[in-house]
């Protein structure tokens, strides 16, 4: 592989990164080739010493995505960083995909429970209003329709308030967990770099 082929492959692997970053990386690798050829080395030997341009591009992409997730720990950024890190190899499939999958399943499950609590609360509130307005539609004996409706309305309102408080707390917890996951991905990426440099 000569200089042009190497740089073309590297540019293709970097296409998801911002243009300025791609230009800097390509200029850096261009300098490797210039220094190597000025020392009398062949372009093919330089390319071989630098490594696979596609793998290099994947590492730069993972590094960029992890940094982005560390800066702004949103679902999109953390999921993108996790995908980029998982794409680096089998090791990451085992040590990143598993924890990330468990993490997202737990988050979705807790959010689903909060949403169900809110939905049930709204249903109880609406049903209690209907019961207060149209008690003959319901078959309940021995209790004043107004008091029963008031009790269920209060219960529904309390549960809806609880779901709101849990939702706010879960939003903060989710953000904190995203930051932790971004830190874990950064640690994993640094570990991979150390392994490759050994």
C-alpha positions, -999 to +999 in steps of 0.1 A: +000+000+000+014+034-010+009+068+006-021+077-015-039+044-009-032+047+028-045+082+031-076+075+010-084+045+032-078+066+063-100+094+051-128+070+043-126+055+078-127+091+093-157+103+072-180+105+102-157+130+121-158+168+117-139+181+086-113+200+106-104+169+127-101+147+096-078+173+080-056+174+111-053+136+113-046+133+075-019+160+078-003+142+107-001+109+087+011+128+057+040+140+078+048+104+088+052+096+051+072+127+044+096+120+073+099+084+063+106+090+026+132+117+035+150+090+056+150+068+025+122+044+035+097+030+010+061+042+012+049+006+015+071+000+045+059+032+062+023+022+056+030-012+070+046+003+101+017+027+107-008-001+106-043-007+091-058+027+081-093+014+087-084+003+123-067+036+129-099+054+117-120+033+140-099+042+170-100+080+161-138+077+157-141+059+190-119+085+207-140+114+192-173+098+202-161+090+238-148+126+242-182+139+229-201+117+253-178+128+282-185+165+273-223+160+267-236+128+282-269+125+263-284+092+252-274+098+216-238+106+224-233+077+249-250+052+225-228+064+197-197+062+218-206+027+230-212+016+194-178+030+183-159+014+212-177-020+207-167-019+170-130-020+180-129-057+186-140-089+203-126-078+237-149-048+236-179-069+225-175-088+258-165-060+282-185-031+268-215-046+250-226-066+281-225-038+307-239-012+282-268-036+273-276-042+310-274-005+317-298+004+290-323-024+298-324-013+335-329+024+325-357+015+301-373-007+327-373+020+354-386+046+330-413+022+318-424+016+355-426+054+361-446+059+329-470+031+339-474+046+373-483+080+357-507+063+332-525+043+360-527+075+381-543+094+352-567+066+346-577+066+383-582+104+383-603+102+351-623+073+365-630+090+398-642+121+380-666+100+359-677+082+390-685+114+407-705+127+377-722+095+367-724+071+397-751+051+381-727+038+355-707+020+382-718-009+405-705+000+439-726-004+470-726+009+506-703+040+501-712+076+492-703+081+455-688+115+463-666+102+491-654+072+470-647+094+440-629+119+462-608+092+478-598+077+444-592+112+430-568+119+459-551+086+455-546+091+417-534+127+423-509+114+449-497+087+426-493+111+397-473+135+419-451+106+430-445+096+394-436+132+386-411+133+415-397+099+405-394+111+369-374+142+379-352+121+402-348+095+374-338+122+349-309+133+372-300+097+379-300+089+341-278+119+334-254+107+362-254+072+348-247+084+313-216+103+327-205+071+345-209+051+313-190+077+293-162+074+319-162+036+316-160+039+278-131+063+281-113+039+305-119+010+281-105+030+252-074+039+271-070+003+281-071-007+245-045+019+235-022+006+263-026-030+251-019-020+215+012+000+224+027-029+244 
